[in-house]
Amino acid sequence: MTNNDILKKLRVALKLRDDEIVEILKLVDFRISKSEIGAFCRSENHPKYRACGDQVLRNFLNGLVIHLRGTKEHPRNPGDVLFKTKTARSKPRSENKSRQKPILGNVKYKNKKKS
């Protein structure tokens, strides 16, 4: 398993976007662009593919620890994660669908045929 595979699997498992990975790497003072992250996540036969080095993966993992746990001096509560996952819904689906349908009431239509 290559460093690229590990980075891709963590990205999918934690539902991280490229800009979130850049922010995680900034936590350990490692600067990288979004396009470089995208190059790491491409397939090996793609012309813009780039191999992820040990230094990039090491800094990402160290930044991920700080992102999820915090530092020893400033531990983070479980609810204080920088990027919240999008798995929780505010309302059940049935309520969302009913809200989308407009309530017309007693609307008079001009082109309605009289029976």
C-alpha positions as CSV (number, residue, x, y, z in Angstrom):
1,M,0.0,0.0,0.0
2,T,1.5,3.4,-1.0
3,N,1.3,6.7,0.7
4,N,-1.2,7.9,-1.9
5,D,-3.5,5.0,-1.1
6,I,-3.3,5.8,2.7
7,L,-4.1,9.5,2.0
8,K,-7.0,8.6,-0.3
9,K,-8.5,6.1,2.1
10,L,-8.3,8.6,5.1
11,R,-9.7,11.3,2.9
12,V,-12.8,9.2,2.0
13,A,-13.2,7.7,5.5
14,L,-13.1,11.1,7.2
15,K,-15.1,12.8,4.4
16,L,-12.4,15.5,3.9
17,R,-12.2,18.0,1.1
18,D,-9.0,19.3,-0.4
19,D,-9.3,22.6,1.4
20,E,-9.8,20.8,4.7
21,I,-6.7,18.8,4.2
22,V,-4.7,22.0,3.4
23,E,-6.0,23.5,6.7
24,I,-5.1,20.3,8.6
25,L,-1.5,20.5,7.2
26,K,-1.4,24.2,8.2
27,L,-1.8,23.1,11.8
28,V,1.7,21.6,11.7
29,D,3.1,24.5,9.7
30,F,3.2,22.6,6.4
31,R,2.2,24.6,3.4
32,I,0.7,22.8,0.4
33,S,-1.8,23.7,-2.3
34,K,-5.2,22.2,-3.1
35,S,-3.9,21.2,-6.6
36,E,-1.1,19.1,-5.1
37,I,-3.6,17.3,-2.9
38,G,-5.6,16.5,-6.0
39,A,-2.5,15.2,-7.7
40,F,-1.9,12.8,-4.9
41,C,-5.5,11.5,-5.1
42,R,-5.4,10.7,-8.9
43,S,-4.9,7.2,-10.3
44,E,-1.3,6.2,-11.1
45,N,-1.7,6.2,-14.9
46,H,-3.1,9.8,-14.9
47,P,-0.6,12.3,-16.5
48,K,-0.9,14.7,-13.5
49,Y,-0.4,12.0,-10.9
50,R,2.2,12.7,-8.2
51,A,3.6,10.3,-5.6
52,C,2.9,11.4,-2.0
53,G,6.1,11.5,-0.1
54,D,6.8,10.3,3.4
55,Q,7.1,13.9,4.7
56,V,3.6,14.9,3.3
57,L,1.9,11.9,4.8
58,R,3.7,12.2,8.1
59,N,2.7,15.9,8.4
60,F,-0.9,15.1,7.5
61,L,-1.1,12.4,10.2
62,N,0.4,14.7,12.8
63,G,-2.0,17.5,11.7
64,L,-4.9,15.1,11.9
65,V,-4.0,14.2,15.5
66,I,-4.1,17.9,16.4
67,H,-7.3,18.4,14.4
68,L,-9.1,15.6,16.2
69,R,-7.6,15.6,19.7
70,G,-5.9,18.9,20.1
71,T,-2.6,19.5,21.7
72,K,-1.4,18.5,25.2
73,E,-1.7,22.1,26.4
74,H,-5.1,22.6,24.8
75,P,-7.0,19.4,24.5
76,R,-10.1,19.5,22.3
77,N,-13.6,18.4,23.4
78,P,-15.2,15.9,21.0
79,G,-17.7,18.5,19.8
80,D,-15.0,21.1,18.9
81,V,-13.8,19.5,15.7
82,L,-12.8,22.2,13.1
83,F,-14.8,20.6,10.3
84,K,-18.0,19.0,11.2
85,T,-19.1,16.0,9.2
86,K,-22.2,16.3,7.1
87,T,-23.8,13.1,8.2
88,A,-26.4,14.4,10.7
89,R,-29.6,15.9,9.3
90,S,-31.6,18.6,11.1
91,K,-35.0,17.2,10.1
92,P,-36.2,13.9,8.8
93,R,-36.6,13.5,5.1
94,S,-40.4,13.4,5.2
95,E,-40.5,16.8,6.7
96,N,-38.1,18.2,4.2
97,K,-40.2,17.0,1.2
98,S,-43.5,18.4,2.6
99,R,-41.8,21.8,3.1
100,Q,-40.8,21.9,-0.6
101,K,-44.4,21.7,-1.9
102,P,-46.0,25.1,-2.0
103,I,-49.4,25.5,-0.4
104,L,-51.7,27.1,-3.0
105,G,-55.0,27.4,-1.1
106,N,-57.7,29.2,-3.0
107,V,-55.8,30.4,-6.0
108,K,-57.8,31.3,-9.1
109,Y,-56.2,30.3,-12.4
110,K,-56.8,32.4,-15.5
111,N,-56.5,29.5,-18.1
112,K,-58.5,26.9,-16.1
113,K,-61.3,25.4,-18.1
114,K,-64.7,25.8,-16.5
115,S,-66.7,22.6,-16.2
